[in-house]
Amino acid sequence: MNPLQQFIDEKEQNISALGKDKKLLDLGLQFLIDTAPKKYSYNFSWMGRPIIAYPQDMIAMQELIWEIKPDLIIETGIAHGGSLVYYASLLELIGGDGLVLGLDIDIRKHNKDLIELHPMSKIIQMIEGKSTSTEIANQVYAIAKNKKTVMVCLDSNHTHNHVYKELELYANLTTIGSYCVVFDTVVEDMPKDWNWGERTWSVGNNPKTAVFEFLKTNPNFEINKNIDNKLLISVAPDGYLKRVK
């Protein structure tokens, strides 16, 4: 057997076994539950910009972007811009005419200034406004119409209604074989008495509930459980949606 194919086959077997190991799956979720109150995801940066993410999801996104090689990545939710810079740096390495488009209802001036000063800003475009508004969606569609391969990342307001509306508006832009990644689906898996402070999302009202409702009437997308099994620790379980048709 070809050594490379043998390695790939062994990896797939390992991932499958992980997905069947309830103890490890529970440990992965428990790690996230225990580290979230200490803002573990706030501890990392990419090329100088804070990226509020778990490293496991960053690696998963790198693998997908390399595999798909999108020429447009749309992300709702900008914050400090770390993920915009991260995706842009990967597209820069791949080469071509890649663009990262970030949407946010409120792009803080200090963040916007630093993003625009960043070396990766040359392939980053930002739009300020409500992602679920017709006006903003029209701008996004105008940019996407000239792109060949599109990936979508939803990471703004995490309530069910907001995420569902974003899925309705933007998931369709995902090209076949690419992904619409919905972040913070893990909210549904957190303890029911979890204190979300002033946040309005919670168990029963979050990105995962929106994903499940969306999939009921959108058979063009499937959850890639292989990614969940591989990562074990992720803020996006059941959120890696592959467009299959």
ZAKE-463594 format. One record per atom (N, C-alpha, C): x negated, y, z. Coordinates in steps of 0.1 Angstrom, whole numbers, padded with zeros to 4 digits, always signed. Atoms other than C-alpha are relative to their C-alpha. Example, Ala and Ser with C-alpha at 12.3 -4.5 7.8 and 13.67 -1.06 7.14 Angstrom:
-0009-0012+0000-0123-0045+0078-0009+0012+0000+0009-0011+0000-0137-0011+0071+0008+0011+0008
//
This chain:
-0008-0012+0000+0000+0000+0000-0009+0012+0000+0007-0012+0000-0011+0035-0007-0001+0006+0014+0001-0005-0014-0026+0049+0026+0008+0012+0004-0008-0012-0003-0008+0082+0023+0015-0004+0002-0014+0004-0002+0026+0065+0018+0001-0008+0012-0001+0008-0013+0018+0041+0047+0001+0010+0012+0000-0010-0011+0012+0072+0069+0014+0006+0001-0014-0007+0001+0045+0088+0057+0010-0010+0006-0010+0010-0005+0064+0056+0064-0001-0002+0015+0001+0002-0015+0050+0052+0099+0005+0012+0007-0006-0012-0006+0059+0088+0106+0015+0000+0001-0015+0001+0000+0095+0082+0096+0005-0010+0010-0004+0011-0010+0096+0051+0118-0001+0006+0014+0001-0007-0013+0083+0072+0147+0011+0009+0003-0010-0010-0002+0108+0099+0142+0014-0007+0003-0013+0007-0002+0137+0074+0139+0000-0006+0014+0001+0005-0014+0125+0058+0172+0003+0010+0010-0002-0011-0009+0124+0091+0189+0015+0004+0001-0014-0004+0000+0160+0098+0179+0009-0010+0007-0008+0011-0007+0171+0065+0196-0004-0001+0015+0005+0001-0013+0152+0072+0228+0007+0011+0009-0008-0009-0007+0178+0088+0251-0008+0007+0011+0008-0005-0011+0152+0093+0279-0008+0012-0005+0008-0010+0006+0130+0114+0256+0009+0012-0004-0009-0010+0004+0160+0133+0242+0004+0008+0012-0004-0007-0012+0171+0141+0277-0011+0009+0006+0012-0007-0005+0136+0152+0287-0002+0013-0008+0002-0011+0009+0134+0175+0257+0010+0011+0004-0010-0009-0004+0167+0192+0267-0003+0006+0013+0003-0005-0013+0157+0194+0303-0011+0010+0000+0011-0009+0001+0125+0211+0294+0005+0014-0004-0005-0013+0004+0144+0238+0276+0009+0006+0010-0008-0006-0011+0169+0242+0304-0008+0006+0011+0009-0005-0011+0141+0246+0330-0008+0012-0004+0009-0011+0004+0120+0270+0309+0008+0012-0004-0008-0011+0004+0148+0292+0296+0001+0011+0010-0001-0011-0009+0153+0311+0328-0013+0008+0002+0013-0007-0001+0116+0320+0328-0004+0007-0013+0003-0007+0013+0119+0334+0292-0012-0006-0007+0011+0007+0006+0095+0308+0279-0002+0005-0015+0001-0003+0014+0104+0317+0243-0005+0014-0003+0005-0013+0002+0093+0353+0249-0015+0001+0000+0014+0000-0002+0057+0343+0254-0009+0000-0012+0008+0003+0012+0046+0339+0218+0001+0012-0010+0001-0011+0010+0036+0362+0189-0005-0006-0013+0006+0004+0012+0027+0358+0153-0006+0012-0007+0007-0011+0007+0001+0381+0137+0003+0013+0007-0001-0012-0008+0006+0406+0165+0014+0004+0004-0014-0003-0003+0044+0407+0166+0007-0011+0008-0007+0009-0008+0065+0391+0193+0010-0008-0008-0009+0008+0007+0084+0361+0180+0007-0008+0011-0008+0007-0011+0112+0349+0204+0004-0013-0005-0003+0013+0006+0111+0313+0195-0008-0011+0008+0008+0011-0006+0099+0279+0207-0009-0005-0011+0010+0004+0010+0068+0267+0189+0004-0012-0009-0005+0011+0007+0085+0235+0179+0008+0004-0012-0008-0005+0011+0110+0254+0158-0008+0007-0010+0009-0007+0009+0083+0275+0143-0007-0010-0010+0007+0010+0008+0065+0244+0131+0010-0006-0010-0010+0005+0009+0098+0230+0117+0002+0009-0012-0002-0010+0011+0103+0262+0097-0011+0001-0009+0012+0000+0009+0068+0261+0084+0001-0012-0010+0000+0012+0008+0073+0226+0071+0011+0002-0011-0010-0002+0010+0106+0235+0054-0004+0010-0010+0004-0011+0009+0093+0267+0039-0011-0005-0010+0010+0006+0009+0063+0248+0024+0006-0009-0010-0006+0010+0008+0085+0221+0011+0009+0007-0011-0010-0006+0009+0112+0244-0004-0006+0011-0009+0006-0011+0007+0090+0273-0014+0010+0011-0005-0010-0010+0004+0118+0299-0013-0006+0013-0005+0004-0013+0004+0115+0332-0031+0008+0011+0008-0007-0009-0008+0140+0347-0007+0004-0007+0013-0005+0005-0013+0145+0341+0030+0008+0012+0007-0009-0009-0006+0174+0359+0046+0002-0003+0015-0002+0002-0015+0175+0364+0084+0009+0010+0006-0008-0009-0008+0202+0379+0105-0006+0000+0014+0007-0002-0013+0187+0393+0137-0015+0003-0002+0014-0004+0002+0154+0411+0137-0008+0001+0013+0007-0002-0012+0144+0420+0173-0013+0007-0002+0013-0006+0002+0107+0426+0173-0006-0002-0013+0004+0002+0014+0103+0413+0138-0010-0011-0001+0010+0010+0000+0080+0384+0147+0003-0011-0010-0004+0010+0010+0100+0359+0126-0001+0005-0014+0002-0006+0013+0101+0382+0097-0014+0000-0005+0015+0000+0003+0063+0385+0098-0004-0014-0002+0004+0015+0001+0060+0347+0103+0004-0005-0014-0004+0005+0012+0081+0339+0073-0007+0007-0012+0007-0007+0010+0065+0366+0052-0015-0005-0002+0014+0005+0001+0030+0353+0060-0001-0014-0007+0000+0013+0006+0040+0318+0049+0003+0002-0015-0003-0002+0014+0055+0331+0016-0013+0006-0007+0012-0006+0005+0023+0351+0011-0011-0011-0003+0009+0011+0003+0002+0319+0014+0004-0009-0011-0006+0008+0011+0025+0301-0010-0003+0007-0013+0002-0008+0012+0021+0329-0035+0014+0002-0007-0013-0003+0007+0047+0342-0060+0006+0013+0004-0007-0012-0003+0073+0369-0056+0009-0001+0012-0008+0002-0012+0086+0360-0022+0004+0012+0007-0006-0011-0008+0108+0383-0001+0007-0005+0012-0008+0003-0013+0120+0382+0035+0009+0012+0002-0010-0010-0002+0152+0401+0041+0006-0001+0013-0005+0000-0013+0161+0410+0076+0012+0009+0002-0012-0008-0003+0195+0422+0088+0002+0002+0015-0003-0002-0015+0203+0438+0122+0009+0012+0002-0009-0011-0003+0230+0460+0136-0007+0012+0006+0008-0011-0007+0204+0480+0155-0015-0003-0001+0014+0002+0002+0168+0480+0143-0007+0011+0009+0006-0010-0009+0150+0497+0172-0012+0007-0007+0010-0008+0007+0127+0525+0159-0014-0005+0002+0014+0004-0003+0096+0513+0177-0003-0013-0007+0002+0013+0007+0101+0478+0162-0002+0002-0015+0001-0002+0014+0108+0491+0128-0013+0006-0005+0012-0006+0003+0078+0513+0128-0012-0010-0001+0011+0010-0001+0054+0485+0138+0002-0011-0011-0002+0009+0010+0070+0461+0113-0005+0006-0014+0004-0006+0012+0065+0486+0085-0015+0003-0001+0014-0002+0000+0029+0492+0095-0008-0014-0002+0006+0013+0000+0022+0454+0094-0004-0003-0014+0004+0004+0013+0002+0440+0065+0010-0009-0008-0010+0008+0007+0031+0416+0057+0012+0008-0004-0011-0008+0004+0055+0445+0053+0003+0001-0015-0002-0002+0015+0049+0445+0016+0010-0010-0006-0010+0009+0005+0072+0415+0013+0012-0002+0010-0011+0000-0009+0096+0424+0040+0010+0012-0003-0010-0011+0002+0128+0444+0035+0010-0001+0011-0010+0000-0011+0152+0454+0063+0012+0008-0003-0012-0008+0002+0188+0465+0062+0007+0001+0014-0007-0002-0013+0205+0480+0093+0015+0001-0002-0014+0000+0002+0241+0473+0097+0006-0013+0005-0006+0012-0005+0266+0447+0109+0000-0011-0011+0002+0010+0010+0258+0415+0091+0013-0006-0005-0012+0005+0004+0294+0405+0089+0009+0010-0008-0007-0010+0008+0305+0436+0071-0001-0002-0015+0000+0001+0014+0314+0436+0035-0011+0008-0007+0010-0009+0006+0291+0465+0028-0014-0006+0001+0014+0006-0001+0260+0447+0041-0001-0012-0008+0000+0012+0008+0270+0414+0025-0002+0003-0015+0001-0003+0014+0273+0431-0009-0015+0004-0003+0014-0003+0002+0238+0445-0005-0009-0012+0000+0008+0012-0001+0224+0411+0004+0002-0008-0013-0003+0007+0012+0242+0395-0026-0007+0006-0012+0007-0007+0011+0227+0421-0049-0014-0003-0001+0015+0003+0000+0192+0413-0038-0002-0015-0003+0001+0015+0002+0198+0375-0039+0003-0004-0014-0004+0005+0013+0212+0374-0074-0011-0002-0010+0011+0002+0009+0178+0376-0090-0010-0010+0006+0010+0009-0006+0162+0350-0068+0004-0015-0003-0002+0014+0005+0158+0313-0077+0003-0009+0012-0001+0009-0011+0154+0296-0043+0002+0008+0013-0004-0008-0011+0171+0310-0012+0001-0009+0013-0001+0006-0013+0168+0300+0025+0007+0011+0009-0008-0009-0008+0192+0315+0051-0003-0004+0015+0002+0002-0014+0185+0319+0089+0009+0009+0008-0010-0008-0008+0212+0330+0113-0004+0000+0014+0006-0002-0014+0199+0344+0146+0003+0013+0006-0004-0013-0005+0219+0374+0156+0009-0002+0012-0010+0003-0011+0250+0375+0178+0004-0014+0000-0002+0014+0000+0256+0340+0190+0014-0005+0004-0014+0004-0003+0294+0340+0196+0005-0009-0012-0006+0009+0011+0314+0314+0176+0005+0008-0011-0007-0007+0011+0334+0339+0156-0011+0007-0009+0010-0007+0008+0303+0359+0146-0008-0009-0009+0008+0010+0008+0283+0329+0135+0008-0006-0011-0009+0006+0010+0312+0314+0117+0002+0010-0012-0001-0010+0010+0317+0346+0098-0013+0002-0008+0013-0001+0007+0280+0348+0089-0002-0013-0009+0001+0012+0008+0282+0312+0077+0009+0001-0012-0009-0002+0012+0312+0321+0055-0006+0009-0010+0006-0011+0009+0293+0351+0041-0012-0005-0007+0013+0002+0005+0258+0338+0036-0004-0014-0003+0004+0014+0002+0256+0300+0037+0000-0003-0015-0002+0003+0014+0268+0299+0001-0012+0005-0008+0012-0005+0007+0236+0318-0009-0011-0010+0000+0011+0010-0001+0215+0288+0002+0001-0009-0013+0001+0008+0012+0203+0270-0029+0000-0015+0003+0000+0014-0002+0207+0232-0033-0014-0005+0003+0013+0005-0004+0179+0214-0015-0006+0009+0011+0005-0009-0010+0173+0244+0007+0008-0001+0013-0007+0001-0013+0185+0251+0043+0006+0014+0004-0006-0011-0008+0208+0274+0062-0003-0004+0015+0004+0004-0013+0193+0273+0097+0007+0009+0010-0007-0007-0010+0215+0283+0126-0007-0002+0013+0007+0001-0012+0196+0291+0157+0009+0002+0013-0007-0001-0013+0206+0289+0194+0013-0008+0001-0011+0009-0001+0230+0261+0188-0001-0008+0014+0002+0007-0013+0215+0247+0221+0009+0006+0011-0009-0005-0010+0239+0270+0240+0011-0010+0004-0011+0010-0002+0265+0243+0236-0005-0011+0009+0005+0011-0008+0242+0218+0254-0005+0004+0014+0004-0005-0014+0234+0240+0284+0010-0003+0010-0010+0003-0010+0250+0234+0317+0012+0010+0000-0012-0008+0002+0286+0247+0318+0000+0012+0010+0000-0011-0009+0279+0269+0348-0012+0009-0002+0011-0008+0003+0249+0285+0331+0003+0015+0000-0002-0015-0001+0246+0323+0338-0005+0007-0012+0004-0007+0012+0245+0342+0305+0000+0015+0002+0001-0014-0002+0246+0375+0322+0011+0008-0007-0010-0008+0008+0263+0401+0300+0003-0006-0014-0002+0006+0013+0262+0378+0270+0014-0006+0000-0014+0005+0001+0296+0367+0257+0001-0014-0005+0000+0013+0005+0286+0334+0243-0002-0010+0012+0001+0010-0011+0287+0302+0264+0004-0014-0006-0005+0013+0005+0296+0265+0262+0014+0001-0005-0013-0001+0007+0325+0262+0238+0002+0012-0009-0001-0012+0008+0318+0296+0222-0014+0004-0004+0015-0001+0003+0284+0295+0204-0003-0004-0014+0003+0004+0014+0266+0288+0172+0003-0014-0004-0003+0014+0004+0270+0250+0174+0015-0002-0002-0015+0002+0003+0308+0252+0177+0003+0006-0013-0002-0006+0013+0307+0275+0147-0005-0009-0011+0006+0009+0010+0285+0250+0128+0010-0012-0002-0008+0011+0001+0308+0221+0135+0013+0004-0007-0012-0005+0007+0339+0241+0124-0003+0002-0014+0003-0003+0014+0322+0253+0093-0002-0013-0008+0003+0013+0007+0311+0217+0083+0013-0008-0003-0012+0007+0002+0347+0205+0085+0006+0003-0014-0005-0003+0013+0355+0223+0053-0011+0004-0010+0011-0003+0009+0321+0227+0037-0009-0013-0001+0008+0012+0001+0308+0193+0026-0013+0001-0008+0013-0002+0007+0280+0209+0006-0012+0000+0009+0011+0000-0010+0260+0210+0038+0000-0012+0009+0001+0011-0010+0247+0183+0061-0010+0003+0010+0010-0002-0010+0229+0184+0094-0011-0010-0002+0012+0008+0001+0194+0171+0091-0005-0004+0015+0003+0004-0014+0192+0151+0124-0015-0005+0001+0014+0004+0000+0157+0140+0114-0009+0010+0006+0008-0011-0006+0144+0174+0123+0002+0000+0015-0003+0000-0014+0161+0173+0157-0008-0011+0007+0007+0012-0006+0146+0138+0164-0015+0002+0001+0014-0003+0001+0112+0150+0154-0005+0010+0011+0004-0011-0009+0111+0181+0175+0002-0003+0015-0004+0003-0014+0129+0169+0207+0003+0012+0008-0003-0012-0006+0126+0204+0220+0003+0011-0011-0004-0009+0010+0145+0229+0199+0012+0009+0005-0012-0009-0003+0169+0259+0202+0011-0002-0010-0009+0002+0012+0186+0247+0170+0004-0014-0002-0004+0013+0003+0198+0212+0175+0013+0000-0007-0012+0001+0009+0224+0203+0148+0001+0013-0008-0001-0013+0007+0215+0237+0133-0008+0001-0013+0008+0001+0012+0192+0226+0105+0009-0005-0011-0010+0004+0010+0218+0225+0077-0006+0000-0014+0005+0001+0014+0206+0212+0043+0011+0001-0010-0010+0000+0011+0226+0221+0012-0003-0012-0009+0002+0012+0008+0230+0188-0006+0007+0000-0013-0007-0001+0013+0253+0199-0034+0007+0013-0002
//
